[in-house]
Amino acid sequence: MPMSVTSSARISLPLAALSAVIAMLLAGTLALWGYYGTAVFFEMLRAGWAACF
């Protein structure tokens, strides 16, 4: 007797949107890090952080 398995698990829209935003931020971070290098990337991060506070 074959058993059919149906998946009723769904990802909610806010969770999917949050996951997409986090994925884009991570991709942007890795792209900038690869383009500018670690030293320049961290200096830009520190300057931006200092400007906020």
Long-range contacts (C-beta under 8 A, 24 or more apart in sequence): none
